[in-house]
Amino acid sequence: MAERYDVILVGAGPAGIFAALELANTGLKTLLLEKGPDLSARPRPGELQRSTPTDPRLRWQITGFGGAGAYSDGKLTLSTDVGGRLDTILGAESLRGLLRYVDDVYMRYGGTDRVYGLSAEVEEMRREAARAGLRLVPAPIKHLGTDRSFYILEAIREELGRTVEIRTGVAAEQLQLRDGRVVGVRTSTGEDLAAEYVVVAPGREGSQWLLDEARRLGLDIAQSPVDIGVRVEVPAPVLDKITSVVYESKLELYTRVFDDRIRTFCMCPGGEVTMEHTGGEDAVITVNGHSYAERKTDNTNFALLISTTFTEPFREPNAYGRYVARLANLLGGGVIVQRLGDLLAGRRSTPERLHRGLVTPTLRSAAPGDLSFVLPYRYLSDILEMLQAMDRLAPGIYERHTLLYGVEVKFYSVRLRVSPQLETDISNLFAAGDGAGVTRGLVQASASGVVAAREIIRRAGAGSS
Ligand SMILES: Cc1cc2nc3c(=O)[nH]c(=O)nc-3n(C[C@H](O)[C@H](O)[C@H](O)COP(=O)(O)OP(=O)(O)OC[C@H]3O[C@@H](n4cnc5c(N)ncnc54)[C@H](O)[C@@H]3O)c2cc1C
């Protein structure tokens, strides 16, 4: 006979974990199902920085208890405008309350008081950005750092271990329905687990699985753009003026040539560039960045991402992103790094040229190469325009020593239709976090887990026991 639960949560990233924290002590029998390893079996923060692209442990980078959040930079963006589309689903006012609540929970497990982006200097910076043709999106931000984020997760893991059943190394393989209602989950170990409610929160790692399941179940899926670009690395002093005020500057430009939207993303002052391994068996290596609370490098890195919506009848933005990433992997064995000066001079970077440069790459395994073999002209043109505009705000960015790593891709393409309670068109099946296209960052992902769990608690008539 199938084991019975009140609630099954699929995925132990921030969305699944925050749902589990809400459900703990309510009397509801809850299972948190995670396909990757438990937190204690994942590498410690920083352990993978010296890895090569073939290191098998890279597989656990965004999968396992903690999800992609385990090695995230821990920037908590406390704005309703950034990090997902919960503002349009719930309304800005409800979201504001939730952001405060999520921040309080992080504080309970070891968060930080310091908030960037609120001082009077932000307004002056916004004006300066406008003079350079850029839009600065102000957002209050707290920075936990990769090290502190991991300790926070350890504290949460310990507490949840006492209140919720957690199974790691087991994937949800199939969602089971009866009469238009979810009734359980079939696992990768062949077990049928019955549940009154299921919350799917599989993150980027599980976005393809969710897309396949959504298609199989006939759920409505909207296409969303794929974000493709590079990670830029400069000496930290070049961006000090900005990062000391806003920590991360969210800058946007609509480019002259293609009228594309290009934006900065995930700025990491004093941080490191990292590899990201996405897609399980059929994985591609992309690039990302993070930083520590305690230890700083001499460099600052950030992503430049271009959002492109493709023409009909194309409906596979994820596949397109993977194709471009795979090209970089084919030519560089993983991530490619190139000096801006070499790109502009139409030549590849070499180890000798990099060595002569002013910026020492923090991702040592990146192969010196030529990004013009990887990125279409449209993307390169957008990136160069953006760097020129940013140089007016922070002189030193459009410099020949600036490093460009490729490629950075954000896979978000599944966007399920959900109610304000995050229920899908299937009764009692809820969708939360990045994998369902609901969110794009730690705070909103965590908040989405809270929303789904609270609705389940309300319907089940449960409360704190
Ligand atoms: C290097 C890096 C730095 C980042 N820095 C920041 C930052 O500073 N600020 C910020 O806001 N965001 C940051 N992010 C993004 C942030 O980590 C994500 O937005 C967030 O983790 C999304 O949470 P989630 O719960 O939706 O999904 P995830 O954290 O991706 O977790 C999903 C989990 O579901 C599991 N799963 C998938 N499929 C299945 C299945 N079929 N069965 C069972 N389990 C499954 C996965 O293994 C994974 O553990 C960063 C990400 C990376 C990789």
Ligand as a Chemical Component Dictionary entry (heavy atoms), coordinates in Angstrom:
data_LIG
# 
_chem_comp.id                   LIG 
_chem_comp.type                 NON-POLYMER 
_chem_comp.pdbx_formal_charge   0 
_chem_comp.three_letter_code    LIG 
# 
loop_
_chem_comp_atom.comp_id 
_chem_comp_atom.atom_id 
_chem_comp_atom.alt_atom_id 
_chem_comp_atom.type_symbol 
_chem_comp_atom.charge 
_chem_comp_atom.model_Cartn_x 
_chem_comp_atom.model_Cartn_y 
_chem_comp_atom.model_Cartn_z 
_chem_comp_atom.pdbx_ordinal 
LIG C1  C1  C 0 26.205 30.667 -7.964 1  
LIG C2  C2  C 0 24.838 31.218 -7.675 2  
LIG C3  C3  C 0 24.707 32.436 -7.010 3  
LIG C4  C4  C 0 23.447 32.946 -6.740 4  
LIG N1  N1  N 0 23.351 34.096 -6.018 5  
LIG C5  C5  C 0 22.131 34.603 -5.723 6  
LIG C6  C6  C 0 22.011 35.778 -4.912 7  
LIG O1  O1  O 0 22.987 36.329 -4.449 8  
LIG N2  N2  N 0 20.756 36.252 -4.669 9  
LIG C7  C7  C 0 19.635 35.661 -5.149 10 
LIG O2  O2  O 0 18.535 36.146 -4.890 11 
LIG N3  N3  N 0 19.720 34.520 -5.887 12 
LIG C8  C8  C 0 20.935 33.983 -6.170 13 
LIG N4  N4  N 0 21.025 32.832 -6.896 14 
LIG C9  C9  C 0 19.770 32.211 -7.355 15 
LIG C10 C10 C 0 19.095 31.433 -6.208 16 
LIG O3  O3  O 0 19.983 30.488 -5.702 17 
LIG C11 C11 C 0 17.824 30.796 -6.752 18 
LIG O4  O4  O 0 16.977 31.834 -7.210 19 
LIG C12 C12 C 0 17.072 29.987 -5.687 20 
LIG O5  O5  O 0 17.898 29.010 -5.122 21 
LIG C13 C13 C 0 15.824 29.328 -6.284 22 
LIG O6  O6  O 0 15.205 28.548 -5.318 23 
LIG P1  P1  P 0 14.245 27.316 -5.703 24 
LIG O7  O7  O 0 13.847 26.695 -4.415 25 
LIG O8  O8  O 0 13.216 27.772 -6.631 26 
LIG O9  O9  O 0 15.163 26.310 -6.540 27 
LIG P2  P2  P 0 16.580 25.663 -6.279 28 
LIG O10 O10 O 0 17.334 26.405 -5.245 29 
LIG O11 O11 O 0 17.189 25.495 -7.596 30 
LIG O12 O12 O 0 16.232 24.228 -5.662 31 
LIG C14 C14 C 0 15.490 23.262 -6.363 32 
LIG C15 C15 C 0 15.813 21.888 -5.814 33 
LIG O13 O13 O 0 14.899 20.949 -6.391 34 
LIG C16 C16 C 0 15.587 19.739 -6.644 35 
LIG N5  N5  N 0 14.871 18.975 -7.682 36 
LIG C17 C17 C 0 14.794 19.257 -9.008 37 
LIG N6  N6  N 0 14.018 18.357 -9.632 38 
LIG C18 C18 C 0 13.610 17.481 -8.690 39 
LIG C19 C19 C 0 12.789 16.317 -8.721 40 
LIG N7  N7  N 0 12.224 15.874 -9.862 41 
LIG N8  N8  N 0 12.594 15.634 -7.564 42 
LIG C20 C20 C 0 13.164 16.062 -6.391 43 
LIG N9  N9  N 0 13.946 17.152 -6.310 44 
LIG C21 C21 C 0 14.147 17.870 -7.441 45 
LIG C22 C22 C 0 16.957 20.205 -7.109 46 
LIG O14 O14 O 0 17.899 19.158 -6.956 47 
LIG C23 C23 C 0 17.216 21.401 -6.191 48 
LIG O15 O15 O 0 17.910 21.027 -5.029 49 
LIG C24 C24 C 0 22.269 32.265 -7.167 50 
LIG C25 C25 C 0 22.397 31.047 -7.831 51 
LIG C26 C26 C 0 23.650 30.509 -8.093 52 
LIG C27 C27 C 0 23.760 29.184 -8.790 53 
# 
loop_
_chem_comp_bond.comp_id 
_chem_comp_bond.atom_id_1 
_chem_comp_bond.atom_id_2 
_chem_comp_bond.value_order 
_chem_comp_bond.pdbx_ordinal 
LIG C1  C2  SING 1  
LIG C2  C3  SING 2  
LIG C2  C26 DOUB 3  
LIG C3  C4  DOUB 4  
LIG C4  N1  SING 5  
LIG C4  C24 SING 6  
LIG N1  C5  DOUB 7  
LIG C5  C6  SING 8  
LIG C5  C8  SING 9  
LIG C6  O1  DOUB 10 
LIG C6  N2  SING 11 
LIG N2  C7  SING 12 
LIG C7  O2  DOUB 13 
LIG C7  N3  SING 14 
LIG N3  C8  DOUB 15 
LIG C8  N4  SING 16 
LIG N4  C9  SING 17 
LIG N4  C24 SING 18 
LIG C9  C10 SING 19 
LIG C10 O3  SING 20 
LIG C10 C11 SING 21 
LIG C11 O4  SING 22 
LIG C11 C12 SING 23 
LIG C12 O5  SING 24 
LIG C12 C13 SING 25 
LIG C13 O6  SING 26 
LIG O6  P1  SING 27 
LIG P1  O7  DOUB 28 
LIG P1  O8  SING 29 
LIG P1  O9  SING 30 
LIG O9  P2  SING 31 
LIG P2  O10 DOUB 32 
LIG P2  O11 SING 33 
LIG P2  O12 SING 34 
LIG O12 C14 SING 35 
LIG C14 C15 SING 36 
LIG C15 O13 SING 37 
LIG C15 C23 SING 38 
LIG O13 C16 SING 39 
LIG C16 N5  SING 40 
LIG C16 C22 SING 41 
LIG N5  C17 SING 42 
LIG N5  C21 SING 43 
LIG C17 N6  DOUB 44 
LIG N6  C18 SING 45 
LIG C18 C19 SING 46 
LIG C18 C21 DOUB 47 
LIG C19 N7  SING 48 
LIG C19 N8  DOUB 49 
LIG N8  C20 SING 50 
LIG C20 N9  DOUB 51 
LIG N9  C21 SING 52 
LIG C22 O14 SING 53 
LIG C22 C23 SING 54 
LIG C23 O15 SING 55 
LIG C24 C25 DOUB 56 
LIG C25 C26 SING 57 
LIG C26 C27 SING 58 
# 
